[in-house]
């Protein structure tokens, strides 16, 4: 079993135990564009790692993929949700302490609060 396969097993265990509103950090892979690559040079590391921190909303199923829905901004009028395809998730970490604020109103502040409690 390679390192990525071990992450999939760990992530499935974490996903099954998440409750709506849990503060989580998701490390995942995204598509990327590498500009101005010299013609004779190959790409050694194509992985483009992203990190998203927010509150677990739900798992959404489509015809093609399953997505992890994470609330990254929240107000009394709306919420912004990031959808991350499950196959692109490298690691999910649940915060040891909940965010101090009830609502995620500022993504940067949410990251700072997560890092304090992690």
PDB file as gemmi writes it, atoms N, CA and C in Angstrom:
CRYST1    1.000    1.000    1.000  90.00  90.00  90.00 P 1                      
ATOM      1  N   UNK A   1       0.853  -1.179   0.000  1.00  0.00           N  
ATOM      2  CA  UNK A   1       0.000   0.000   0.000  1.00  0.00           C  
ATOM      3  C   UNK A   1       0.896   1.238   0.000  1.00  0.00           C  
ATOM      4  N   UNK A   2       0.662   2.148  -0.950  1.00  0.00           N  
ATOM      5  CA  UNK A   2       1.479   3.362  -0.996  1.00  0.00           C  
ATOM      6  C   UNK A   2       0.920   4.421  -0.042  1.00  0.00           C  
ATOM      7  N   UNK A   3       1.667   5.516   0.087  1.00  0.00           N  
ATOM      8  CA  UNK A   3       1.288   6.572   1.037  1.00  0.00           C  
ATOM      9  C   UNK A   3      -0.096   7.138   0.715  1.00  0.00           C  
ATOM     10  N   UNK A   4      -0.406   7.339  -0.565  1.00  0.00           N  
ATOM     11  CA  UNK A   4      -1.696   7.887  -0.947  1.00  0.00           C  
ATOM     12  C   UNK A   4      -2.821   6.925  -0.572  1.00  0.00           C  
ATOM     13  N   UNK A   5      -2.621   5.621  -0.756  1.00  0.00           N  
ATOM     14  CA  UNK A   5      -3.635   4.630  -0.392  1.00  0.00           C  
ATOM     15  C   UNK A   5      -3.916   4.658   1.103  1.00  0.00           C  
ATOM     16  N   UNK A   6      -2.856   4.850   1.904  1.00  0.00           N  
ATOM     17  CA  UNK A   6      -3.044   4.943   3.354  1.00  0.00           C  
ATOM     18  C   UNK A   6      -3.867   6.180   3.706  1.00  0.00           C  
ATOM     19  N   UNK A   7      -3.629   7.291   3.008  1.00  0.00           N  
ATOM     20  CA  UNK A   7      -4.423   8.500   3.242  1.00  0.00           C  
ATOM     21  C   UNK A   7      -5.895   8.256   2.925  1.00  0.00           C  
ATOM     22  N   UNK A   8      -6.176   7.519   1.846  1.00  0.00           N  
ATOM     23  CA  UNK A   8      -7.561   7.250   1.465  1.00  0.00           C  
ATOM     24  C   UNK A   8      -8.269   6.493   2.585  1.00  0.00           C  
ATOM     25  N   UNK A   9      -7.616   5.484   3.141  1.00  0.00           N  
ATOM     26  CA  UNK A   9      -8.202   4.720   4.242  1.00  0.00           C  
ATOM     27  C   UNK A   9      -8.435   5.624   5.448  1.00  0.00           C  
ATOM     28  N   UNK A  10      -7.439   6.421   5.826  1.00  0.00           N  
ATOM     29  CA  UNK A  10      -7.580   7.349   6.948  1.00  0.00           C  
ATOM     30  C   UNK A  10      -8.694   8.356   6.694  1.00  0.00           C  
ATOM     31  N   UNK A  11      -8.747   8.907   5.471  1.00  0.00           N  
ATOM     32  CA  UNK A  11      -9.756   9.899   5.143  1.00  0.00           C  
ATOM     33  C   UNK A  11     -11.164   9.325   5.218  1.00  0.00           C  
ATOM     34  N   UNK A  12     -11.353   8.108   4.751  1.00  0.00           N  
ATOM     35  CA  UNK A  12     -12.679   7.488   4.800  1.00  0.00           C  
ATOM     36  C   UNK A  12     -13.130   7.321   6.248  1.00  0.00           C  
ATOM     37  N   UNK A  13     -12.209   6.946   7.120  1.00  0.00           N  
ATOM     38  CA  UNK A  13     -12.537   6.824   8.545  1.00  0.00           C  
ATOM     39  C   UNK A  13     -12.959   8.176   9.111  1.00  0.00           C  
ATOM     40  N   UNK A  14     -12.220   9.227   8.778  1.00  0.00           N  
ATOM     41  CA  UNK A  14     -12.539  10.575   9.260  1.00  0.00           C  
ATOM     42  C   UNK A  14     -13.870  11.045   8.679  1.00  0.00           C  
ATOM     43  N   UNK A  15     -14.081  10.839   7.369  1.00  0.00           N  
ATOM     44  CA  UNK A  15     -15.325  11.275   6.725  1.00  0.00           C  
ATOM     45  C   UNK A  15     -16.551  10.645   7.377  1.00  0.00           C  
ATOM     46  N   UNK A  16     -16.469   9.373   7.716  1.00  0.00           N  
ATOM     47  CA  UNK A  16     -17.607   8.683   8.327  1.00  0.00           C  
ATOM     48  C   UNK A  16     -17.959   9.266   9.685  1.00  0.00           C  
ATOM     49  N   UNK A  17     -16.987   9.861  10.363  1.00  0.00           N  
ATOM     50  CA  UNK A  17     -17.214  10.374  11.711  1.00  0.00           C  
ATOM     51  C   UNK A  17     -17.430  11.885  11.774  1.00  0.00           C  
ATOM     52  N   UNK A  18     -17.424  12.570  10.623  1.00  0.00           N  
ATOM     53  CA  UNK A  18     -17.639  14.019  10.638  1.00  0.00           C  
ATOM     54  C   UNK A  18     -19.099  14.345  10.882  1.00  0.00           C  
ATOM     55  N   UNK A  19     -19.306  15.419  11.633  1.00  0.00           N  
ATOM     56  CA  UNK A  19     -20.642  15.943  11.864  1.00  0.00           C  
ATOM     57  C   UNK A  19     -20.713  17.320  11.230  1.00  0.00           C  
ATOM     58  N   UNK A  20     -21.892  17.692  10.740  1.00  0.00           N  
ATOM     59  CA  UNK A  20     -22.081  19.001  10.136  1.00  0.00           C  
ATOM     60  C   UNK A  20     -21.610  20.074  11.119  1.00  0.00           C  
ATOM     61  N   UNK A  21     -20.756  20.982  10.623  1.00  0.00           N  
ATOM     62  CA  UNK A  21     -20.241  22.057  11.461  1.00  0.00           C  
ATOM     63  C   UNK A  21     -18.857  21.795  12.030  1.00  0.00           C  
ATOM     64  N   UNK A  22     -18.346  20.547  11.938  1.00  0.00           N  
ATOM     65  CA  UNK A  22     -16.993  20.258  12.430  1.00  0.00           C  
ATOM     66  C   UNK A  22     -15.973  21.094  11.664  1.00  0.00           C  
ATOM     67  N   UNK A  23     -15.004  21.641  12.374  1.00  0.00           N  
ATOM     68  CA  UNK A  23     -13.937  22.412  11.746  1.00  0.00           C  
ATOM     69  C   UNK A  23     -12.885  21.434  11.222  1.00  0.00           C  
ATOM     70  N   UNK A  24     -12.588  21.546   9.929  1.00  0.00           N  
ATOM     71  CA  UNK A  24     -11.631  20.626   9.314  1.00  0.00           C  
ATOM     72  C   UNK A  24     -10.651  21.377   8.419  1.00  0.00           C  
ATOM     73  N   UNK A  25      -9.509  20.733   8.239  1.00  0.00           N  
ATOM     74  CA  UNK A  25      -8.503  21.193   7.282  1.00  0.00           C  
ATOM     75  C   UNK A  25      -8.390  20.098   6.233  1.00  0.00           C  
ATOM     76  N   UNK A  26      -8.452  20.496   4.967  1.00  0.00           N  
ATOM     77  CA  UNK A  26      -8.349  19.534   3.874  1.00  0.00           C  
ATOM     78  C   UNK A  26      -7.140  19.889   3.032  1.00  0.00           C  
ATOM     79  N   UNK A  27      -6.216  18.958   2.903  1.00  0.00           N  
ATOM     80  CA  UNK A  27      -5.086  19.084   1.987  1.00  0.00           C  
ATOM     81  C   UNK A  27      -5.475  18.289   0.743  1.00  0.00           C  
ATOM     82  N   UNK A  28      -5.422  18.946  -0.406  1.00  0.00           N  
ATOM     83  CA  UNK A  28      -5.886  18.304  -1.626  1.00  0.00           C  
ATOM     84  C   UNK A  28      -5.088  18.758  -2.831  1.00  0.00           C  
ATOM     85  N   UNK A  29      -5.243  18.025  -3.923  1.00  0.00           N  
ATOM     86  CA  UNK A  29      -4.511  18.327  -5.156  1.00  0.00           C  
ATOM     87  C   UNK A  29      -5.427  19.042  -6.134  1.00  0.00           C  
ATOM     88  N   UNK A  30      -4.898  20.052  -6.791  1.00  0.00           N  
ATOM     89  CA  UNK A  30      -5.670  20.825  -7.747  1.00  0.00           C  
ATOM     90  C   UNK A  30      -4.954  20.817  -9.093  1.00  0.00           C  
ATOM     91  N   UNK A  31      -5.689  21.116 -10.134  1.00  0.00           N  
ATOM     92  CA  UNK A  31      -5.074  21.284 -11.455  1.00  0.00           C  
ATOM     93  C   UNK A  31      -4.219  22.545 -11.427  1.00  0.00           C  
ATOM     94  N   UNK A  32      -3.213  22.586 -12.267  1.00  0.00           N  
ATOM     95  CA  UNK A  32      -2.368  23.780 -12.311  1.00  0.00           C  
ATOM     96  C   UNK A  32      -1.804  23.965 -13.702  1.00  0.00           C  
ATOM     97  N   UNK A  33      -1.385  25.192 -13.951  1.00  0.00           N  
ATOM     98  CA  UNK A  33      -0.725  25.537 -15.207  1.00  0.00           C  
ATOM     99  C   UNK A  33       0.692  25.967 -14.880  1.00  0.00           C  
ATOM    100  N   UNK A  34       1.644  25.357 -15.532  1.00  0.00           N  
ATOM    101  CA  UNK A  34       3.043  25.725 -15.333  1.00  0.00           C  
ATOM    102  C   UNK A  34       3.472  26.466 -16.589  1.00  0.00           C  
ATOM    103  N   UNK A  35       3.774  27.738 -16.430  1.00  0.00           N  
ATOM    104  CA  UNK A  35       4.093  28.587 -17.581  1.00  0.00           C  
ATOM    105  C   UNK A  35       5.593  28.662 -17.848  1.00  0.00           C  
ATOM    106  N   UNK A  36       5.934  28.928 -19.070  1.00  0.00           N  
ATOM    107  CA  UNK A  36       7.307  29.187 -19.509  1.00  0.00           C  
ATOM    108  C   UNK A  36       8.272  28.036 -19.217  1.00  0.00           C  
ATOM    109  N   UNK A  37       7.811  26.816 -19.407  1.00  0.00           N  
ATOM    110  CA  UNK A  37       8.675  25.653 -19.218  1.00  0.00           C  
ATOM    111  C   UNK A  37       9.570  25.527 -20.447  1.00  0.00           C  
ATOM    112  N   UNK A  38      10.887  25.497 -20.264  1.00  0.00           N  
ATOM    113  CA  UNK A  38      11.785  25.317 -21.414  1.00  0.00           C  
ATOM    114  C   UNK A  38      11.434  24.035 -22.175  1.00  0.00           C  
ATOM    115  N   UNK A  39      11.565  24.093 -23.479  1.00  0.00           N  
ATOM    116  CA  UNK A  39      11.184  22.984 -24.358  1.00  0.00           C  
ATOM    117  C   UNK A  39      11.848  21.671 -23.952  1.00  0.00           C  
ATOM    118  N   UNK A  40      13.120  21.711 -23.565  1.00  0.00           N  
ATOM    119  CA  UNK A  40      13.856  20.476 -23.262  1.00  0.00           C  
ATOM    120  C   UNK A  40      13.768  20.066 -21.791  1.00  0.00           C  
ATOM    121  N   UNK A  41      12.918  20.725 -20.999  1.00  0.00           N  
ATOM    122  CA  UNK A  41      12.805  20.416 -19.567  1.00  0.00           C  
ATOM    123  C   UNK A  41      11.515  19.650 -19.298  1.00  0.00           C  
ATOM    124  N   UNK A  42      11.619  18.603 -18.457  1.00  0.00           N  
ATOM    125  CA  UNK A  42      10.422  17.861 -18.080  1.00  0.00           C  
ATOM    126  C   UNK A  42       9.930  18.358 -16.710  1.00  0.00           C  
ATOM    127  N   UNK A  43       8.715  18.022 -16.409  1.00  0.00           N  
ATOM    128  CA  UNK A  43       8.126  18.427 -15.129  1.00  0.00           C  
ATOM    129  C   UNK A  43       8.324  17.295 -14.132  1.00  0.00           C  
ATOM    130  N   UNK A  44       9.022  17.593 -13.041  1.00  0.00           N  
ATOM    131  CA  UNK A  44       9.354  16.568 -12.047  1.00  0.00           C  
ATOM    132  C   UNK A  44       8.288  16.397 -10.972  1.00  0.00           C  
ATOM    133  N   UNK A  45       7.624  17.474 -10.599  1.00  0.00           N  
ATOM    134  CA  UNK A  45       6.634  17.388  -9.543  1.00  0.00           C  
ATOM    135  C   UNK A  45       5.353  18.097  -9.978  1.00  0.00           C  
ATOM    136  N   UNK A  46       4.408  17.354 -10.582  1.00  0.00           N  
ATOM    137  CA  UNK A  46       3.200  17.989 -11.096  1.00  0.00           C  
ATOM    138  C   UNK A  46       2.134  18.277 -10.038  1.00  0.00           C  
ATOM    139  N   UNK A  47       2.299  17.751  -8.817  1.00  0.00           N  
ATOM    140  CA  UNK A  47       1.286  17.943  -7.783  1.00  0.00           C  
ATOM    141  C   UNK A  47       1.228  19.393  -7.334  1.00  0.00           C  
ATOM    142  N   UNK A  48       0.021  19.956  -7.342  1.00  0.00           N  
ATOM    143  CA  UNK A  48      -0.211  21.318  -6.877  1.00  0.00           C  
ATOM    144  C   UNK A  48      -1.086  21.210  -5.635  1.00  0.00           C  
ATOM    145  N   UNK A  49      -0.457  21.341  -4.483  1.00  0.00           N  
ATOM    146  CA  UNK A  49      -1.146  21.104  -3.221  1.00  0.00           C  
ATOM    147  C   UNK A  49      -1.891  22.354  -2.765  1.00  0.00           C  
ATOM    148  N   UNK A  50      -3.122  22.147  -2.338  1.00  0.00           N  
ATOM    149  CA  UNK A  50      -3.980  23.208  -1.825  1.00  0.00           C  
ATOM    150  C   UNK A  50      -4.383  22.845  -0.395  1.00  0.00           C  
ATOM    151  N   UNK A  51      -4.726  23.848   0.379  1.00  0.00           N  
ATOM    152  CA  UNK A  51      -5.258  23.636   1.718  1.00  0.00           C  
ATOM    153  C   UNK A  51      -6.511  24.478   1.864  1.00  0.00           C  
ATOM    154  N   UNK A  52      -7.566  23.847   2.350  1.00  0.00           N  
ATOM    155  CA  UNK A  52      -8.817  24.546   2.617  1.00  0.00           C  
ATOM    156  C   UNK A  52      -9.204  24.257   4.056  1.00  0.00           C  
ATOM    157  N   UNK A  53      -9.590  25.316   4.763  1.00  0.00           N  
ATOM    158  CA  UNK A  53     -10.042  25.176   6.146  1.00  0.00           C  
ATOM    159  C   UNK A  53     -11.448  25.746   6.239  1.00  0.00           C  
ATOM    160  N   UNK A  54     -12.332  25.012   6.894  1.00  0.00           N  
ATOM    161  CA  UNK A  54     -13.704  25.481   7.043  1.00  0.00           C  
ATOM    162  C   UNK A  54     -14.515  24.504   7.860  1.00  0.00           C  
ATOM    163  N   UNK A  55     -15.826  24.638   7.742  1.00  0.00           N  
ATOM    164  CA  UNK A  55     -16.738  23.763   8.470  1.00  0.00           C  
ATOM    165  C   UNK A  55     -17.326  22.732   7.528  1.00  0.00           C  
ATOM    166  N   UNK A  56     -17.326  21.480   7.987  1.00  0.00           N  
ATOM    167  CA  UNK A  56     -17.901  20.397   7.188  1.00  0.00           C  
ATOM    168  C   UNK A  56     -19.389  20.652   6.991  1.00  0.00           C  
ATOM    169  N   UNK A  57     -19.834  20.563   5.737  1.00  0.00           N  
ATOM    170  CA  UNK A  57     -21.249  20.749   5.413  1.00  0.00           C  
ATOM    171  C   UNK A  57     -21.897  19.398   5.105  1.00  0.00           C  
ATOM    172  N   UNK A  58     -21.350  18.705   4.082  1.00  0.00           N  
ATOM    173  CA  UNK A  58     -21.923  17.424   3.675  1.00  0.00           C  
ATOM    174  C   UNK A  58     -21.072  16.803   2.572  1.00  0.00           C  
ATOM    175  N   UNK A  59     -21.409  15.570   2.217  1.00  0.00           N  
ATOM    176  CA  UNK A  59     -20.855  14.911   1.030  1.00  0.00           C  
ATOM    177  C   UNK A  59     -21.933  15.007  -0.044  1.00  0.00           C  
ATOM    178  N   UNK A  60     -21.544  15.509  -1.216  1.00  0.00           N  
ATOM    179  CA  UNK A  60     -22.489  15.667  -2.322  1.00  0.00           C  
ATOM    180  C   UNK A  60     -22.117  14.682  -3.426  1.00  0.00           C  
ATOM    181  N   UNK A  61     -23.110  13.952  -3.910  1.00  0.00           N  
ATOM    182  CA  UNK A  61     -22.901  12.979  -4.980  1.00  0.00           C  
ATOM    183  C   UNK A  61     -23.389  13.567  -6.301  1.00  0.00           C  
ATOM    184  N   UNK A  62     -22.590  13.399  -7.347  1.00  0.00           N  
ATOM    185  CA  UNK A  62     -23.039  13.761  -8.693  1.00  0.00           C  
ATOM    186  C   UNK A  62     -23.002  12.490  -9.541  1.00  0.00           C  
ATOM    187  N   UNK A  63     -23.316  12.624 -10.813  1.00  0.00           N  
ATOM    188  CA  UNK A  63     -23.256  11.457 -11.699  1.00  0.00           C  
ATOM    189  C   UNK A  63     -21.831  10.946 -11.860  1.00  0.00           C  
ATOM    190  N   UNK A  64     -20.856  11.842 -11.742  1.00  0.00           N  
ATOM    191  CA  UNK A  64     -19.464  11.488 -12.021  1.00  0.00           C  
ATOM    192  C   UNK A  64     -18.616  11.293 -10.769  1.00  0.00           C  
ATOM    193  N   UNK A  65     -18.783  12.175  -9.761  1.00  0.00           N  
ATOM    194  CA  UNK A  65     -17.896  12.175  -8.590  1.00  0.00           C  
ATOM    195  C   UNK A  65     -18.659  12.454  -7.306  1.00  0.00           C  
ATOM    196  N   UNK A  66     -17.979  12.209  -6.198  1.00  0.00           N  
ATOM    197  CA  UNK A  66     -18.469  12.624  -4.887  1.00  0.00           C  
ATOM    198  C   UNK A  66     -17.606  13.790  -4.430  1.00  0.00           C  
ATOM    199  N   UNK A  67     -18.223  14.754  -3.750  1.00  0.00           N  
ATOM    200  CA  UNK A  67     -17.539  15.969  -3.332  1.00  0.00           C  
ATOM    201  C   UNK A  67     -17.690  16.191  -1.831  1.00  0.00           C  
ATOM    202  N   UNK A  68     -16.628  16.698  -1.231  1.00  0.00           N  
ATOM    203  CA  UNK A  68     -16.670  17.159   0.145  1.00  0.00           C  
ATOM    204  C   UNK A  68     -17.066  18.632   0.096  1.00  0.00           C  
ATOM    205  N   UNK A  69     -18.177  18.996   0.739  1.00  0.00           N  
ATOM    206  CA  UNK A  69     -18.645  20.382   0.771  1.00  0.00           C  
ATOM    207  C   UNK A  69     -18.186  21.009   2.083  1.00  0.00           C  
ATOM    208  N   UNK A  70     -17.436  22.124   1.973  1.00  0.00           N  
ATOM    209  CA  UNK A  70     -16.876  22.807   3.133  1.00  0.00           C  
ATOM    210  C   UNK A  70     -17.299  24.271   3.098  1.00  0.00           C  
ATOM    211  N   UNK A  71     -17.898  24.740   4.188  1.00  0.00           N  
ATOM    212  CA  UNK A  71     -18.274  26.155   4.288  1.00  0.00           C  
ATOM    213  C   UNK A  71     -17.020  26.938   4.636  1.00  0.00           C  
ATOM    214  N   UNK A  72     -16.650  27.889   3.764  1.00  0.00           N  
ATOM    215  CA  UNK A  72     -15.436  28.681   3.987  1.00  0.00           C  
ATOM    216  C   UNK A  72     -15.744  30.130   4.357  1.00  0.00           C  
ATOM    217  N   UNK A  73     -16.957  30.580   4.092  1.00  0.00           N  
ATOM    218  CA  UNK A  73     -17.416  31.922   4.495  1.00  0.00           C  
ATOM    219  C   UNK A  73     -18.883  31.789   4.860  1.00  0.00           C  
ATOM    220  N   UNK A  74     -19.311  32.576   5.861  1.00  0.00           N  
ATOM    221  CA  UNK A  74     -20.682  32.454   6.331  1.00  0.00           C  
ATOM    222  C   UNK A  74     -21.162  33.794   6.868  1.00  0.00           C  
ATOM    223  N   UNK A  75     -22.381  34.158   6.522  1.00  0.00           N  
ATOM    224  CA  UNK A  75     -23.002  35.356   7.094  1.00  0.00           C  
ATOM    225  C   UNK A  75     -24.465  35.024   7.334  1.00  0.00           C  
ATOM    226  N   UNK A  76     -25.204  35.973   7.852  1.00  0.00           N  
ATOM    227  CA  UNK A  76     -26.622  35.698   8.091  1.00  0.00           C  
ATOM    228  C   UNK A  76     -27.408  35.601   6.786  1.00  0.00           C  
ATOM    229  N   UNK A  77     -26.807  36.046   5.673  1.00  0.00           N  
ATOM    230  CA  UNK A  77     -27.506  36.057   4.395  1.00  0.00           C  
ATOM    231  C   UNK A  77     -27.092  34.946   3.436  1.00  0.00           C  
ATOM    232  N   UNK A  78     -25.862  34.481   3.542  1.00  0.00           N  
ATOM    233  CA  UNK A  78     -25.391  33.468   2.603  1.00  0.00           C  
ATOM    234  C   UNK A  78     -24.191  32.723   3.180  1.00  0.00           C  
ATOM    235  N   UNK A  79     -23.807  31.665   2.479  1.00  0.00           N  
ATOM    236  CA  UNK A  79     -22.574  30.950   2.810  1.00  0.00           C  
ATOM    237  C   UNK A  79     -21.864  30.612   1.513  1.00  0.00           C  
ATOM    238  N   UNK A  80     -20.522  30.619   1.574  1.00  0.00           N  
ATOM    239  CA  UNK A  80     -19.694  30.221   0.436  1.00  0.00           C  
ATOM    240  C   UNK A  80     -19.196  28.810   0.717  1.00  0.00           C  
ATOM    241  N   UNK A  81     -19.386  27.932  -0.241  1.00  0.00           N  
ATOM    242  CA  UNK A  81     -19.025  26.528  -0.066  1.00  0.00           C  
ATOM    243  C   UNK A  81     -17.991  26.143  -1.110  1.00  0.00           C  
ATOM    244  N   UNK A  82     -16.914  25.514  -0.662  1.00  0.00           N  
ATOM    245  CA  UNK A  82     -15.919  24.944  -1.560  1.00  0.00           C  
ATOM    246  C   UNK A  82     -16.246  23.465  -1.727  1.00  0.00           C  
ATOM    247  N   UNK A  83     -16.306  23.006  -2.976  1.00  0.00           N  
ATOM    248  CA  UNK A  83     -16.547  21.590  -3.276  1.00  0.00           C  
ATOM    249  C   UNK A  83     -15.235  20.963  -3.726  1.00  0.00           C  
ATOM    250  N   UNK A  84     -14.794  19.953  -2.996  1.00  0.00           N  
ATOM    251  CA  UNK A  84     -13.528  19.289  -3.316  1.00  0.00           C  
ATOM    252  C   UNK A  84     -13.830  17.844  -3.714  1.00  0.00           C  
ATOM    253  N   UNK A  85     -13.447  17.445  -4.933  1.00  0.00           N  
ATOM    254  CA  UNK A  85     -13.673  16.051  -5.340  1.00  0.00           C  
ATOM    255  C   UNK A  85     -12.937  15.092  -4.399  1.00  0.00           C  
ATOM    256  N   UNK A  86     -13.634  14.080  -3.900  1.00  0.00           N  
ATOM    257  CA  UNK A  86     -13.026  13.151  -2.941  1.00  0.00           C  
ATOM    258  C   UNK A  86     -11.736  12.501  -3.460  1.00  0.00           C  
ATOM    259  N   UNK A  87     -11.651  12.125  -4.748  1.00  0.00           N  
ATOM    260  CA  UNK A  87     -10.403  11.494  -5.202  1.00  0.00           C  
ATOM    261  C   UNK A  87      -9.174  12.411  -5.133  1.00  0.00           C  
ATOM    262  N   UNK A  88      -9.376  13.734  -5.033  1.00  0.00           N  
ATOM    263  CA  UNK A  88      -8.248  14.668  -4.992  1.00  0.00           C  
ATOM    264  C   UNK A  88      -7.791  14.992  -3.568  1.00  0.00           C  
ATOM    265  N   UNK A  89      -8.490  14.459  -2.581  1.00  0.00           N  
ATOM    266  CA  UNK A  89      -8.137  14.747  -1.190  1.00  0.00           C  
ATOM    267  C   UNK A  89      -6.946  13.898  -0.773  1.00  0.00           C  
ATOM    268  N   UNK A  90      -5.941  14.570  -0.231  1.00  0.00           N  
ATOM    269  CA  UNK A  90      -4.751  13.891   0.272  1.00  0.00           C  
ATOM    270  C   UNK A  90      -4.920  13.590   1.760  1.00  0.00           C  
ATOM    271  N   UNK A  91      -5.409  14.580   2.515  1.00  0.00           N  
ATOM    272  CA  UNK A  91      -5.520  14.393   3.957  1.00  0.00           C  
ATOM    273  C   UNK A  91      -6.613  15.296   4.526  1.00  0.00           C  
ATOM    274  N   UNK A  92      -7.374  14.750   5.478  1.00  0.00           N  
ATOM    275  CA  UNK A  92      -8.364  15.525   6.218  1.00  0.00           C  
ATOM    276  C   UNK A  92      -7.961  15.493   7.681  1.00  0.00           C  
ATOM    277  N   UNK A  93      -7.917  16.671   8.290  1.00  0.00           N  
ATOM    278  CA  UNK A  93      -7.577  16.773   9.703  1.00  0.00           C  
ATOM    279  C   UNK A  93      -8.710  17.510  10.404  1.00  0.00           C  
ATOM    280  N   UNK A  94      -9.225  16.905  11.453  1.00  0.00           N  
ATOM    281  CA  UNK A  94     -10.267  17.551  12.248  1.00  0.00           C  
ATOM    282  C   UNK A  94      -9.588  18.368  13.338  1.00  0.00           C  
ATOM    283  N   UNK A  95     -10.058  19.605  13.554  1.00  0.00           N  
ATOM    284  CA  UNK A  95      -9.475  20.457  14.594  1.00  0.00           C  
ATOM    285  C   UNK A  95      -9.729  19.823  15.959  1.00  0.00           C  
ATOM    286  N   UNK A  96      -8.723  19.896  16.822  1.00  0.00           N  
ATOM    287  CA  UNK A  96      -8.886  19.382  18.184  1.00  0.00           C  
ATOM    288  C   UNK A  96      -9.836  20.246  18.990  1.00  0.00           C  
ATOM    289  N   UNK A  97      -9.807  21.555  18.705  1.00  0.00           N  
ATOM    290  CA  UNK A  97     -10.693  22.497  19.385  1.00  0.00           C  
ATOM    291  C   UNK A  97     -11.592  23.136  18.340  1.00  0.00           C  
ATOM    292  N   UNK A  98     -12.859  23.387  18.666  1.00  0.00           N  
ATOM    293  CA  UNK A  98     -13.727  24.055  17.687  1.00  0.00           C  
ATOM    294  C   UNK A  98     -13.317  25.503  17.505  1.00  0.00           C  
ATOM    295  N   UNK A  99     -13.704  26.066  16.359  1.00  0.00           N  
ATOM    296  CA  UNK A  99     -13.453  27.490  16.156  1.00  0.00           C  
ATOM    297  C   UNK A  99     -14.149  28.266  17.264  1.00  0.00           C  
ATOM    298  N   UNK A 100     -13.509  29.299  17.772  1.00  0.00           N  
ATOM    299  CA  UNK A 100     -14.098  30.109  18.829  1.00  0.00           C  
ATOM    300  C   UNK A 100     -15.350  30.814  18.341  1.00  0.00           C  
ATOM    301  N   UNK A 101     -15.328  31.240  17.081  1.00  0.00           N  
ATOM    302  CA  UNK A 101     -16.490  31.944  16.572  1.00  0.00           C  
ATOM    303  C   UNK A 101     -17.543  30.944  16.122  1.00  0.00           C  
ATOM    304  N   UNK A 102     -18.797  31.317  16.269  1.00  0.00           N  
ATOM    305  CA  UNK A 102     -19.892  30.427  15.890  1.00  0.00           C  
ATOM    306  C   UNK A 102     -20.011  30.353  14.377  1.00  0.00           C  
ATOM    307  N   UNK A 103     -19.810  31.497  13.718  1.00  0.00           N  
ATOM    308  CA  UNK A 103     -19.919  31.549  12.267  1.00  0.00           C  
ATOM    309  C   UNK A 103     -18.566  31.857  11.655  1.00  0.00           C  
ATOM    310  N   UNK A 104     -18.309  31.239  10.540  1.00  0.00           N  
ATOM    311  CA  UNK A 104     -17.097  31.566   9.801  1.00  0.00           C  
ATOM    312  C   UNK A 104     -17.420  32.817   8.989  1.00  0.00           C  
ATOM    313  N   UNK A 105     -16.847  33.943   9.378  1.00  0.00           N  
ATOM    314  CA  UNK A 105     -17.162  35.193   8.691  1.00  0.00           C  
ATOM    315  C   UNK A 105     -15.970  35.753   7.938  1.00  0.00           C  
ATOM    316  N   UNK A 106     -14.792  35.233   8.205  1.00  0.00           N  
ATOM    317  CA  UNK A 106     -13.596  35.731   7.547  1.00  0.00           C  
ATOM    318  C   UNK A 106     -12.632  34.568   7.395  1.00  0.00           C  
ATOM    319  N   UNK A 107     -12.341  34.193   6.167  1.00  0.00           N  
ATOM    320  CA  UNK A 107     -11.535  32.993   5.943  1.00  0.00           C  
ATOM    321  C   UNK A 107     -10.160  33.083   6.597  1.00  0.00           C  
ATOM    322  N   UNK A 108      -9.485  34.220   6.489  1.00  0.00           N  
ATOM    323  CA  UNK A 108      -8.149  34.351   7.077  1.00  0.00           C  
ATOM    324  C   UNK A 108      -8.208  34.208   8.594  1.00  0.00           C  
ATOM    325  N   UNK A 109      -9.214  34.821   9.212  1.00  0.00           N  
ATOM    326  CA  UNK A 109      -9.362  34.688  10.660  1.00  0.00           C  
ATOM    327  C   UNK A 109      -9.642  33.231  11.025  1.00  0.00           C  
ATOM    328  N   UNK A 110     -10.438  32.536  10.217  1.00  0.00           N  
ATOM    329  CA  UNK A 110     -10.743  31.138  10.462  1.00  0.00           C  
ATOM    330  C   UNK A 110      -9.484  30.287  10.422  1.00  0.00           C  
ATOM    331  N   UNK A 111      -8.608  30.563   9.464  1.00  0.00           N  
ATOM    332  CA  UNK A 111      -7.336  29.828   9.372  1.00  0.00           C  
ATOM    333  C   UNK A 111      -6.517  30.048  10.626  1.00  0.00           C  
ATOM    334  N   UNK A 112      -6.409  31.309  11.081  1.00  0.00           N  
ATOM    335  CA  UNK A 112      -5.640  31.602  12.301  1.00  0.00           C  
ATOM    336  C   UNK A 112      -6.232  30.868  13.498  1.00  0.00           C  
ATOM    337  N   UNK A 113      -7.539  30.871  13.626  1.00  0.00           N  
ATOM    338  CA  UNK A 113      -8.185  30.194  14.748  1.00  0.00           C  
ATOM    339  C   UNK A 113      -7.928  28.686  14.674  1.00  0.00           C  
ATOM    340  N   UNK A 114      -7.994  28.121  13.459  1.00  0.00           N  
ATOM    341  CA  UNK A 114      -7.742  26.688  13.288  1.00  0.00           C  
ATOM    342  C   UNK A 114      -6.305  26.361  13.717  1.00  0.00           C  
ATOM    343  N   UNK A 115      -5.362  27.164  13.244  1.00  0.00           N  
ATOM    344  CA  UNK A 115      -3.945  26.903  13.550  1.00  0.00           C  
ATOM    345  C   UNK A 115      -3.688  26.984  15.050  1.00  0.00           C  
ATOM    346  N   UNK A 116      -4.364  27.865  15.781  1.00  0.00           N  
ATOM    347  CA  UNK A 116      -4.204  27.940  17.229  1.00  0.00           C  
ATOM    348  C   UNK A 116      -4.691  26.672  17.904  1.00  0.00           C  
ATOM    349  N   UNK A 117      -5.808  26.136  17.401  1.00  0.00           N  
ATOM    350  CA  UNK A 117      -6.411  24.985  18.053  1.00  0.00           C  
ATOM    351  C   UNK A 117      -5.894  23.643  17.573  1.00  0.00           C  
ATOM    352  N   UNK A 118      -5.173  23.629  16.464  1.00  0.00           N  
ATOM    353  CA  UNK A 118      -4.711  22.357  15.902  1.00  0.00           C  
ATOM    354  C   UNK A 118      -3.542  21.776  16.665  1.00  0.00           C  
TER     355      UNK A 118                                                      
END                                                                             
